[in-house]
Every structure is written in C-alpha cells, then in structure tokens.
Amino acid sequence: MPVVPLPWPPAADAASAPPGGADIHALPLPPVPSTLLIPLAARAHGGRYFPQLDCGDAQAAQLLQQLGTDVSPYLADRPTLLNVLWRTRRIRAAAQAFFTVHPQSWGVNLGCGLSQYRQWLEPATHWLDADLPAVMALRRRLLPAAGPQQHSASIDLQAPGWWPALQLPPEALAQPLFVLCEGVLMYLTPAQVRQVLQEFADHAPPGSRLVLDAIAHCGVGQAGWHASVGRTGAQFHWGIGCLGELTRMHPRLHLHSSYSVAECYGWLGLWLEALWRPWIGAPLYTLAVLEVI
Ligand SMILES: C[S@@+](CC[C@H](N)C(=O)[O-])C[C@H]1O[C@@H](n2cnc3c(N)ncnc32)[C@H](O)[C@@H]1O
C-alpha cells in the first residue's frame, strides 16, 4: 500500500475549511489510515447499540462532528462495533492495571489514529501518540496537546528505525513502557510485523508490555468481505495461525495474556470457537498482551 504523507489541511484549503471542521470527502488519507474512522465511530456511538460495553469516550463524537463525516455505514456493522467496544474495554483495563503498578511509566500508542486512551488514565500519566505523518497532522489539528504529559511523534512502522523516531526521553526508558498497537498490524506484511515486534523487543525496557490485536490467518486477503474495512479499500496482509507465532519473533517476548473476541458472544461464541479452533489454530480475532523479559 503506498502511504503518502500528506499535510492536513492542505495549505491551499486551510482558509476555505468550514469553521470547526472539515468535509471528510476532502480528507486526504490513503485507505489504511482512513480506517481510523471505524474505531472512532464505534467509540463515539457504539454505546447506543451495546450500552453494557459503552466506553464513555468523552471526545470521539465531537471529533466526528468536527470531521463532518457520515459514519452511518460503520454504525450498521454491529459485529465491528461490538468488537471495538470490547477491545477498548480490555485495553483500558490492561492499561489501568499496568499504571497502578508503574505510575511513573509512559504509555505509547503506535498507530493511534484519533483514539484517546489517556482520558481513562490518571492525569499525570505520560502518554505518547504516534502514527503516520498525515494522521498526526490531522490529530494535531483536532486534538491539540493537553498538557506537558501528552506527547506525539510521526512514525512509519513499515520503515525500520521507527523506534528512535519516537524520541522517548531517558526517564521514559528508565522504567517499563505500556505500548499499544491496536488495529494496525493486520495491515502490514508478515515481514513488517516481525520487524515491528523485533524493534520493540530490542529496545523496550524489561517489564514493558505490548498490547496488540491479530486476526486469524484465514482472514488474510479477505478485507473486501469485511462490512467496514471493505469500504476503505485497505487489505489485511498479516494474520496468525497460533499465539506462539507472536513470541517466537524475539527471545525477549513472552505471552502475558490473551483474549478472544468470542467472549463477546457468550457461551455460544466460545462453543463455536472451540469447534473451529482445530482448523484455524488461533481465534478469529485475538487481543494479546506480550511482556518483555
Ligand atoms: C484501524 S486504524 C486504528 C487506529 C487506532 N489504533 C484506533 O484503534 O482507534 C489503523 C491505524 O494504523 C495506522 N497505521 C497504518 N500503517 C501505519 C504505519 N506504517 N505506521 C504507523 N501507523 C500506521 C493508520 O494511520 C491508522 O491510524
């Protein structure tokens, strides 16, 4: 996928942009970055359909309003809304548990899109949001840094050397990091995912955690069938056949915990997963927490 770093808003359009927002049709994002609207829409409005999983995102709805985009097609994709709300809840709990033990640690969100995890953490938590330059330009415009604990970086996870581009200060590296990479890796190639995990494991201090999500290998190449991702033109290039594939990428990586999306669907989901697991190896969609030793 060619990723073209585009400034936002384009200089010529800045003056004519509607006050307080922009027309989504003018949003100059390639297919993969444009997928950021899918979880944003779920966090903004998914609670209407799944109130028990409502994440109470304070800003997502306002961001969508500022973008002036119609996300109703994404809201019609109820399984994806459920999936995003479920994973948000799991990630939020994992982050809160981590920062309870490591209150001075930093959080890093790789491929952050327009998500805002810091809203659910102690205000003193240092948090760094990182994404492709075009997304970070959009983010800076819509979400100006709220205080000295909020940091940002433009990176390209497809290019080796993305870790130094985070420019983490020595105090951040003096303790374990909480790193999140949500809804991102399935769009990279297997070689690129391996490089991302290896670069993380080479540099992260001991005790650091990486929360990532992965689709099953059978989903690779099938994004066109996905009710939401299919609309964006993005494609799934990486999936797993078993959870061990994640930790085999680097000797410092250990599996701390993992969760299957089947748990959203109660006993029926878990029963169906047990039936098909011998054939596909991994859950259809997994949230995994890796720890660096
Ligand atoms: C589905 S969105 C997820 C956004 C966010 N993590 C969330 O859950 O709301 C995918 C994100 O991955 C980012 N991304 C894709 N390829 C990337 C790359 N090579 N380097 C950095 N970010 C990337 C996109 O720009 C986009 O923001």
The ligand as an SDF file (V2000), in Angstrom:
LIG
                    3D

 27 29  0  0  0  0  0  0  0  0999 V2000
   -7.8570    0.9340   12.1740 C   0  0  0  0  0  0  0  0  0  0  0  0
   -6.9130    2.3720   12.4790 S   0  0  0  0  0  0  0  0  0  0  0  0
   -6.6730    2.1800   14.2420 C   0  0  0  0  0  0  0  0  0  0  0  0
   -6.4480    3.4960   14.9110 C   0  0  0  0  0  0  0  0  0  0  0  0
   -6.3910    3.4040   16.4270 C   0  0  0  0  0  0  0  0  0  0  0  0
   -5.3690    2.4930   16.8760 N   0  0  0  0  0  0  0  0  0  0  0  0
   -7.7300    3.0280   16.9990 C   0  0  0  0  0  0  0  0  0  0  0  0
   -7.9290    1.8730   17.3860 O   0  0  0  0  0  0  0  0  0  0  0  0
   -8.6140    3.9090   17.0380 O   0  0  0  0  0  0  0  0  0  0  0  0
   -5.3000    1.9520   11.8350 C   0  0  0  0  0  0  0  0  0  0  0  0
   -4.2400    2.9770   12.1610 C   0  0  0  0  0  0  0  0  0  0  0  0
   -2.9580    2.4410   11.8660 O   0  0  0  0  0  0  0  0  0  0  0  0
   -2.1750    3.4780   11.3510 C   0  0  0  0  0  0  0  0  0  0  0  0
   -1.0770    2.9150   10.5550 N   0  0  0  0  0  0  0  0  0  0  0  0
   -1.1970    2.1180    9.4820 C   0  0  0  0  0  0  0  0  0  0  0  0
    0.0140    1.8630    8.9610 N   0  0  0  0  0  0  0  0  0  0  0  0
    0.9140    2.5050    9.7310 C   0  0  0  0  0  0  0  0  0  0  0  0
    2.3190    2.6420    9.6970 C   0  0  0  0  0  0  0  0  0  0  0  0
    3.0440    2.0630    8.7460 N   0  0  0  0  0  0  0  0  0  0  0  0
    2.9310    3.3760   10.6420 N   0  0  0  0  0  0  0  0  0  0  0  0
    2.1910    3.9900   11.6230 C   0  0  0  0  0  0  0  0  0  0  0  0
    0.8520    3.9060   11.6950 N   0  0  0  0  0  0  0  0  0  0  0  0
    0.2260    3.1840   10.7530 C   0  0  0  0  0  0  0  0  0  0  0  0
   -3.1470    4.2340   10.4730 C   0  0  0  0  0  0  0  0  0  0  0  0
   -2.6760    5.5000   10.0960 O   0  0  0  0  0  0  0  0  0  0  0  0
   -4.3800    4.2640   11.3490 C   0  0  0  0  0  0  0  0  0  0  0  0
   -4.4090    5.3700   12.2010 O   0  0  0  0  0  0  0  0  0  0  0  0
  1  2  1  0
  2  3  1  0
  2 10  1  0
  3  4  1  0
  4  5  1  0
  5  6  1  0
  5  7  1  0
  7  8  2  0
  7  9  1  0
 10 11  1  0
 11 12  1  0
 11 26  1  0
 12 13  1  0
 13 14  1  0
 13 24  1  0
 14 15  1  0
 14 23  1  0
 15 16  2  0
 16 17  1  0
 17 18  1  0
 17 23  2  0
 18 19  1  0
 18 20  2  0
 20 21  1  0
 21 22  2  0
 22 23  1  0
 24 25  1  0
 24 26  1  0
 26 27  1  0
M  CHG  2   2   1   9  -1
M  END
$$$$
